[in-house]
Amino acid sequence: MKQKLLYILFFSGLSLFGFSQKKTDSSAVKFHYKPNFMVGFDVVNAGVSAFSNRKLFQGFVSTKYKKRLYLITEGGFEKNIYQKNGYDVKVSGPFAKIGAFYMLAADRENAENGFYAGGKLAGSFYTQHYFSVPVRGFQGGDISVAFPSSSQSSYWLEGNIGGRVQLFKSQFFIDVNLQPKYLVYTTKQEDIVPLIVPGFGKSSTKFNVGFAWNLAYKF
């Protein structure tokens, strides 16, 4: 009787071990990352650059990490000028962003089509040149001063709300998104808050909103 019970316990243990092993293997396969990439370029802002003082070129690389979760990195270059209220400032430099987004609503036939939301950490290392800065002069008169070119850096948090859709049955997609931004930290020259930050835009306030209209290709 005891021998029979031992056999039952032994084979029951083997069955449970085999089941848990299969479950683990299944989970491993379920969450296995398969390399995939989508590369996009903002064609609208690049096109507008030809008719504006703001020259903005930016693009992204995203990858589907797990289920509806995507990782994304962005980069670009901006050159801009600010001439208002006595200020004459010129800035230029690269910027980079890294983050993730979640596909909130996806097409059943193509999971890449849908609406998404997420967030990114962003930073810019740029050069600025103050040609004219208004200051209060002697006896209340308004005068302006200039400062030499200097290297600065700024960092911000950025939301990512948008959608993407496949172009016919090709590997190309249209990806459009809004980017609410909040400036967290910035260096200053002569205690002057920077008026323009590449990748962030005008920084007279800490909150800003950008957009991107990308033509993307899935590898």
Protein Blocks (a to p, Z undefined) as FASTA:
>chain_A
ZZmmmmmmmmmmmmmmmmmmmmmmmmmmmmpccddddddddfklmmmmmmcfbdcddddd
dddfbhjaccddddddddddddeehiacddddddddddddddfbacfklmkgccdddddd
dddddddddfbdcdddehhiacdddddddddddddddddddddddehjafbdcddddddd
ddfbdcdeehiacfbdghjapakbfbdcdddddddddZZ
